[in-house]
Amino acid sequence: MLTLKMITEETDRVIRGLEKKHFKDAKEAIAKVIELNDKRRSTQNQLDNNLAEVNSLSKAIGGLMKEGKKEEAEATKKRVAEIKEVSKGIQAEMDQASEEMQNLLYTIPNVPYDEVPEGVAAEDNVVEKMGGMETELPKDALPHWELTKKYDLIDFDLGVKITGAGFPVYKGQGAQLQRALINFFLDEARKSGYVEIMPPTVVNAASGFGTGQLPDKEGQMYHCEVDDLYLIPTAEVPVTNIYRDVILDDKQLPIKNCAYTQCFRREAGSYGKDVRGLNRLHEFSKVELVRIDKPEHSKQSHQEMLDHVEGLLQKLELPYRILRLCGGDMSFTAALCFDFEVYSEAQKRWLEVSSVSNFDTYQANRLKCRYRDENKKTQLCHTLNGSALALPRIVAALLENNQTPEGIRIPKALIPYTGFDMIK
């Protein structure tokens, strides 16, 4: 969420940044925030002045009573009562202005960094790097939804029967491959210094607002209305909220957490060939990295996270590319984001498997996640997160890119986790 300092001191930069994200009516929204903040501050000043006057008059009442000036004392009491009554109305005005301002700030996205490219959609993203092994498949290569059926790895129809579309059932070596990938990703994260967290997969509304999924992505989240709880779309939400309303010591930073969870997304409006099989699910497994850091170190943290994700894809022997997202394709909360995509040889298309984002102070401001610097002054933290990795499209690419006449080959790094080197 925008801080008032940003709005008052860097209004033009903020508006330009919001326009880069194609946020409609940026000027009007920022002007309204400034107006509401001015009203909140002016009413607060009125309240402070009234409180000072009440305190002064209250002290005077005792002196007047001692001097026998009963009528003056009663008049002063009446004046105190009048000021208190007026203050109730002023307090109501201030509370309303504060609430309106807060609600408006919740609807304004994060301001992108200057290095974020201009652009409207995915085709405007910038390819930063390409790597990995090129794959040559036989002419009769199959897409993963046919491979999973051929080798009895995943049953999409059974998932429809039990729950609905987008909730597959993993079987046999398919289930073992899932578990192998989860353990591989967690082990790699631990080797890189991340502390594993096992959080709840349902969160309250405060947690959703804290990381910015609410109100922006409310329509994409599964909502348990009776309990007013939400199924998490990513472990980012519960893990980052560990630090909501927390003041850390600067020596604790950077904090590095990882978590495996099931994730749930409604993906409303998704249809067509691009969402077949594992390409887009409503429930899926993912390992997430979350970092809390000092502002001056967050750029380095971001690069370390990018290097970590790239290392995973190299060990999985998958062709990949890294994209710097343009303003129009970035998430609501990100200040800078890089996507990782793997190439699906059988589908002849790139599949997104990770987004690694720096949120600057946007989430920390919502969360009130702070730290005390070396001068014991309280500062907002920077928050970062990235998928390392989301399983469905990784599995799709692994199955498609490693198919052979004898079966599906397992990358060397995964064999200790699967216990087999070939799916037959």
C-alpha distance (Angstrom), angle and dihedral (degrees) to the residues before:
residue distance angle dihedral
M1 . . .
L2 3.77 . .
T3 3.77 115.3 .
L4 3.78 118.3 -133.5
K5 3.81 88.9 -121.4
M6 3.79 89.3 60.7
I7 3.79 91.5 48.6
T8 3.79 97.2 47.4
E9 3.81 98.9 39.0
E10 3.80 103.5 33.3
T11 3.78 104.6 27.1
D12 3.79 96.3 142.5
R13 3.82 93.3 48.4
V14 3.79 90.6 48.5
I15 3.79 92.7 50.8
R16 3.82 92.2 47.8
G17 3.80 90.0 49.8
L18 3.79 93.4 49.3
E19 3.78 90.1 48.7
K20 3.82 88.1 53.0
K21 3.81 86.0 58.8
H22 3.81 88.3 48.3
F23 3.79 92.3 -118.6
K24 3.78 105.5 170.8
D25 3.80 119.4 -124.3
A26 3.81 93.3 7.8
K27 3.81 93.3 159.9
E28 3.79 92.9 48.6
A29 3.81 92.9 46.5
I30 3.81 93.8 50.0
A31 3.81 91.5 44.8
K32 3.82 89.3 52.8
V33 3.80 91.7 49.1
I34 3.81 90.4 51.5
E35 3.81 90.5 47.8
L36 3.81 92.6 50.7
N37 3.79 91.7 45.3
D38 3.81 91.2 51.0
K39 3.80 88.8 51.2
R40 3.80 91.6 48.0
R41 3.79 91.7 50.4
S42 3.80 95.1 45.1
T43 3.81 92.2 50.0
Q44 3.80 89.6 46.7
N45 3.81 89.0 53.8
Q46 3.80 89.8 50.1
L47 3.79 90.4 50.8
D48 3.80 91.7 48.3
N49 3.82 91.2 50.4
N50 3.80 91.7 46.9
L51 3.80 91.3 49.0
A52 3.79 90.7 50.7
E53 3.80 90.5 49.9
V54 3.82 92.0 47.8
N55 3.81 90.8 50.8
S56 3.80 91.5 48.9
L57 3.80 93.8 47.3
S58 3.79 92.6 45.2
K59 3.80 90.3 55.4
A60 3.81 89.7 48.6
I61 3.80 93.1 53.7
G62 3.80 92.6 67.1
G63 3.80 91.5 51.6
L64 3.78 92.7 48.8
M65 3.80 91.5 50.7
K66 3.82 90.9 50.9
E67 3.80 89.9 50.8
G68 3.79 90.6 51.8
K69 3.79 93.3 -114.1
K70 3.76 93.4 137.6
E71 3.81 96.7 158.3
E72 3.80 92.4 51.7
A73 3.80 89.8 46.5
E74 3.83 91.5 51.9
A75 3.82 90.6 47.6
T76 3.78 89.5 51.1
K77 3.81 90.5 49.6
K78 3.79 88.6 51.8
R79 3.80 90.3 50.7
V80 3.83 90.5 50.6
A81 3.81 90.0 51.9
E82 3.80 91.1 49.5
I83 3.80 92.6 50.7
K84 3.81 91.0 48.8
E85 3.80 90.7 50.9
V86 3.81 91.8 49.9
S87 3.80 89.2 47.4
K88 3.80 90.6 57.7
G89 3.79 89.3 60.9
I90 3.81 92.1 45.0
Q91 3.81 90.3 49.1
A92 3.80 89.7 52.1
E93 3.83 89.7 51.4
M94 3.79 91.4 49.4
D95 3.80 93.2 47.5
Q96 3.80 91.1 49.7
A97 3.81 92.4 48.6
S98 3.82 90.7 47.7
E99 3.80 92.4 49.1
E100 3.80 93.2 46.9
M101 3.79 90.8 48.1
Q102 3.81 92.5 48.4
N103 3.80 92.4 48.8
L104 3.80 90.8 48.6
L105 3.81 92.4 48.7
Y106 3.81 88.8 53.4
T107 3.82 88.8 61.5
I108 3.83 95.3 50.8
P109 3.82 115.5 89.0
N110 3.77 126.1 -134.2
V111 3.78 117.6 -81.6
P112 3.83 111.0 -109.5
Y113 3.79 121.9 -127.6
D114 3.79 118.9 -104.5
E115 3.82 91.2 -106.7
V116 3.82 91.5 63.0
P117 3.83 107.3 109.4
E118 3.78 122.3 -119.7
G119 3.78 112.9 -108.5
V120 3.76 147.7 117.8
A121 3.82 106.6 -133.1
A122 3.81 146.4 0.2
E123 3.80 94.1 -66.3
D124 3.82 88.5 64.4
N125 3.81 94.4 57.9
V126 3.80 116.8 113.9
V127 3.82 120.9 -122.2
E128 3.81 104.8 -131.9
K129 3.79 99.1 177.7
M130 3.78 143.6 -8.2
G131 3.78 126.5 -155.1
G132 3.75 147.9 144.5
M133 3.77 134.4 78.2
E134 3.78 122.5 -45.0
T135 3.78 113.8 -125.8
E136 3.78 128.7 -141.4
L137 3.78 114.8 -164.7
P138 3.80 131.5 -174.7
K139 3.80 116.2 -96.7
D140 3.78 91.5 -107.4
A141 3.84 92.9 56.1
L142 3.80 113.8 150.4
P143 3.82 130.8 -139.0
H144 3.78 114.7 -114.8
W145 3.81 95.7 -102.7
E146 3.80 88.3 62.9
L147 3.80 93.7 41.5
T148 3.81 91.7 52.9
K149 3.78 89.0 53.4
K150 3.81 94.0 44.9
Y151 3.82 93.3 51.8
D152 3.84 95.6 32.7
L153 3.82 93.5 -120.2
I154 3.81 103.9 132.9
D155 3.81 130.3 16.9
F156 3.80 110.9 -153.9
D157 3.81 94.1 174.0
L158 3.80 92.0 53.7
G159 3.79 89.0 52.6
V160 3.81 89.6 53.7
K161 3.81 89.5 51.4
I162 3.82 94.0 49.8
T163 3.80 99.0 38.7
G164 3.80 117.3 -16.7
A165 3.79 142.4 -88.4
G166 3.80 114.2 -31.4
F167 3.83 96.5 34.0
P168 3.83 106.3 95.9
V169 3.80 126.4 -172.2
Y170 3.83 114.3 -129.9
K171 3.80 116.3 -148.1
G172 3.80 138.9 -171.5
Q173 3.77 112.3 -35.1
G174 3.80 89.0 4.9
A175 3.80 90.2 61.6
Q176 3.81 90.6 43.4
L177 3.81 90.4 52.3
Q178 3.80 90.1 52.6
R179 3.80 92.4 51.4
A180 3.82 91.2 44.4
L181 3.80 92.3 54.3
I182 3.81 92.7 47.3
N183 3.80 92.2 51.8
F184 3.80 92.2 43.4
F185 3.81 92.2 52.0
L186 3.82 92.9 46.2
D187 3.80 92.6 47.7
E188 3.81 91.3 49.8
A189 3.81 90.4 49.2
R190 3.80 91.2 50.3
K191 3.82 90.5 50.7
S192 3.82 87.2 54.6
G193 3.80 91.9 55.0
Y194 3.81 101.3 -96.6
V195 3.80 119.0 144.4
E196 3.79 112.3 -135.5
I197 3.81 117.9 -123.2
M198 3.79 125.7 -169.5
P199 3.82 102.9 -158.5
P200 3.81 132.5 177.8
T201 3.79 115.8 -86.3
V202 3.82 92.3 -140.2
V203 3.79 122.8 63.8
N204 3.78 137.7 -175.5
A205 3.79 124.1 -111.5
A206 3.81 92.4 -100.3
S207 3.80 89.4 62.0
G208 3.80 91.2 49.9
F209 3.79 91.5 50.8
G210 3.80 90.7 45.1
T211 3.81 95.0 62.3
G212 3.80 95.9 32.2
Q213 3.81 102.4 -108.3
L214 3.80 86.6 117.6
P215 2.92 129.7 93.4
D216 3.84 92.1 1.0
K217 3.83 99.1 57.3
E218 3.80 100.5 26.1
G219 3.81 91.9 121.3
Q220 3.82 90.7 54.1
M221 3.82 95.6 51.1
Y222 3.80 126.3 84.3
H223 3.80 106.8 -119.6
C224 3.82 123.8 -156.0
E225 3.79 94.8 -152.4
V226 3.82 99.5 -171.5
D227 3.81 91.9 58.0
D228 3.84 95.8 26.4
L229 3.80 90.9 -127.0
Y230 3.80 129.6 137.5
L231 3.81 130.7 -141.2
I232 3.79 106.1 -124.3
P233 3.83 119.6 -107.4
T234 3.82 89.1 -160.0
A235 3.81 138.5 0.3
E236 3.80 86.2 -112.5
V237 3.81 88.2 84.9
P238 3.83 102.0 57.7
V239 3.81 95.9 31.4
T240 3.82 95.7 50.6
N241 3.81 90.0 45.0
I242 3.80 89.4 61.6
Y243 3.80 83.5 81.7
R244 3.81 97.1 47.0
D245 3.83 110.5 129.8
V246 3.81 90.3 3.8
I247 3.80 128.2 132.5
L248 3.80 110.3 -154.7
D249 3.78 129.8 -163.6
D250 3.80 113.7 -113.6
K251 3.82 89.1 -122.5
Q252 3.82 89.2 64.0
L253 3.81 91.2 62.5
P254 2.92 135.6 134.1
I255 3.81 95.9 42.7
K256 3.81 112.2 -164.5
N257 3.82 119.4 -165.2
C258 3.78 133.1 167.3
A259 3.78 130.3 -171.2
Y260 3.78 139.5 -177.5
T261 3.80 114.7 -146.5
Q262 3.73 142.1 151.8
C263 3.81 108.6 -105.5
F264 3.80 128.6 -151.1
R265 3.81 128.0 -155.7
R266 3.77 127.7 165.9
E267 3.82 92.5 -150.5
A268 3.80 89.9 -160.9
G269 3.79 113.8 -157.2
S270 3.82 95.0 18.1
Y271 3.78 113.3 139.0
G272 3.81 143.8 132.6
K273 3.79 136.7 61.2
D274 3.82 93.6 -44.8
V275 3.81 91.4 67.3
R276 3.81 98.3 49.1
G277 3.79 120.1 128.9
L278 3.80 112.8 -19.8
N279 3.79 95.8 -12.0
R280 3.79 93.2 99.5
L281 3.81 125.7 8.1
H282 3.77 137.4 174.2
E283 3.82 92.5 -140.3
F284 3.79 123.5 31.8
S285 3.80 143.6 150.2
K286 3.78 122.1 -106.8
V287 3.79 140.2 169.1
E288 3.80 111.8 -144.1
L289 3.79 132.5 -162.9
V290 3.83 118.7 -149.5
R291 3.79 124.6 -175.3
I292 3.80 130.8 -174.5
D293 3.79 113.0 -163.4
K294 3.78 148.9 159.5
P295 3.82 114.5 -91.1
E296 3.80 94.0 -115.1
H297 3.83 91.5 54.7
S298 3.80 101.7 40.0
K299 3.80 94.9 90.1
Q300 3.82 89.4 57.5
S301 3.80 90.5 45.7
H302 3.79 90.0 52.5
Q303 3.81 91.5 52.8
E304 3.81 91.7 47.7
M305 3.81 89.6 53.6
L306 3.80 91.3 49.3
D307 3.81 90.2 50.5
H308 3.81 90.6 49.6
V309 3.81 94.3 52.6
E310 3.80 91.7 45.2
G311 3.81 89.3 51.9
L312 3.81 90.7 54.9
L313 3.79 92.3 53.1
Q314 3.80 91.1 47.7
K315 3.81 90.8 52.3
L316 3.80 89.6 49.3
E317 3.83 88.1 53.3
L318 3.80 93.0 -129.2
P319 3.81 126.9 147.9
Y320 3.80 107.8 -116.1
R321 3.75 145.1 170.1
I322 3.81 133.5 -157.1
L323 3.80 119.4 -137.7
R324 3.79 129.0 -162.8
L325 3.80 102.1 -144.3
C326 3.78 120.7 -128.7
G327 3.79 121.4 -129.3
G328 3.79 94.3 -98.6
D329 3.81 94.2 52.4
M330 3.81 98.2 44.7
S331 3.77 123.8 105.0
F332 3.80 121.4 -100.0
T333 3.80 92.4 -106.2
A334 3.82 104.5 38.4
A335 3.80 126.1 101.8
L336 3.82 92.2 -173.1
C337 3.79 128.2 6.1
F338 3.80 137.5 -178.6
D339 3.80 122.0 -166.2
F340 3.80 125.1 -153.2
E341 3.78 117.9 -148.9
V342 3.79 129.8 -174.9
Y343 3.77 123.2 -152.0
S344 3.78 117.8 -115.4
E345 3.77 104.5 -151.2
A346 3.80 95.2 -167.9
Q347 3.81 93.9 48.7
K348 3.82 93.4 37.1
R349 3.78 92.0 -136.0
W350 3.79 142.2 103.3
L351 3.81 117.9 -106.2
E352 3.81 122.4 -156.5
V353 3.82 111.5 -127.6
S354 3.81 103.8 164.1
S355 3.78 144.1 19.3
V356 3.80 117.0 -162.4
S357 3.80 112.2 -165.3
N358 3.78 141.1 -178.1
F359 3.81 110.9 -152.3
D360 3.81 95.9 -174.6
T361 3.86 106.3 -155.2
Y362 3.82 94.9 -33.5
Q363 3.81 97.8 103.1
A364 3.81 93.4 31.4
N365 3.79 90.2 57.6
R366 3.80 91.1 53.0
L367 3.80 91.5 43.9
K368 3.81 96.0 41.5
C369 3.81 86.0 -129.0
R370 3.80 105.4 166.4
Y371 3.78 143.7 157.6
R372 3.80 136.5 -153.6
D373 3.77 112.7 -118.0
E374 3.82 125.8 -145.7
N375 3.82 88.4 -80.5
K376 3.83 90.6 52.6
K377 3.79 89.9 -113.0
T378 3.80 115.6 143.6
Q379 3.82 114.9 -117.4
L380 3.80 134.8 176.0
C381 3.80 115.7 -105.0
H382 3.78 126.2 -132.3
T383 3.81 117.1 -120.8
L384 3.81 126.9 -153.3
N385 3.78 134.7 177.2
G386 3.77 141.6 174.7
S387 3.79 141.5 174.6
A388 3.80 112.6 -107.1
L389 2.95 82.9 -166.7
A390 3.81 145.5 -23.1
L391 3.79 107.2 -153.8
P392 3.83 110.6 -148.7
R393 3.81 100.5 69.9
I394 3.81 91.6 35.1
V395 3.80 87.9 57.0
A396 3.82 90.6 45.9
A397 3.81 91.9 52.8
L398 3.81 93.8 43.0
L399 3.80 91.9 52.7
E400 3.78 95.8 44.1
N401 3.80 99.3 41.1
N402 3.81 95.3 45.4
Q403 3.81 100.6 45.9
T404 3.80 114.9 128.4
P405 3.82 133.8 169.8
E406 3.83 87.5 -98.0
G407 3.79 96.3 49.4
I408 3.80 139.5 -80.0
R409 3.79 115.5 -39.4
I410 3.82 119.6 -135.4
P411 3.85 116.7 -139.2
K412 3.82 113.0 -110.2
A413 3.82 93.8 -115.5
L414 3.83 90.5 58.8
I415 3.80 99.8 46.4
P416 3.85 94.4 85.4
Y417 3.81 87.3 55.0
T418 3.82 100.0 42.7
G419 3.79 96.8 40.0
F420 3.82 89.4 -140.2
D421 3.80 133.5 74.2
M422 3.79 98.4 -154.0
I423 3.79 137.7 38.4
K424 3.79 106.5 -139.4
